Amino acid sequence: MASVTRHPAWKLHSRLRCAGLLDNQLNREFICDLIGIRGRDSLTKLTREQIQFANDALERLSNEHIVAKFDAWKTAREHEQVSLEELIGGAS
């Protein structure tokens, strides 16, 4: 039986899904922001060290803390988008 090689980030997605966060695209963006990399939408471009950093950070948190951090991140992200839309809309 052949063994399955998983991408190192599978554990991150699994941890977020266990916390009830099911949107894979948002999860990828959250992980990239957690690591401090803006503008990345693919975990395949992250180094093993960056992925391990995120794994270590998430392992120290309970599901409730992960969800709270995700919600705070998502709210801030939405606020940034609204501000940008207001800025662009105000320029016309």
Secondary structure by P-SEA (a helix, b strand, c coil): cbbbbbccaaaaaaaaaaaccccaaaaaaaaaaaaccccccccccccaaaaaaaaaaaaaccaaaaaaaaaaaaaaaaaaaaaaaaaaaaac
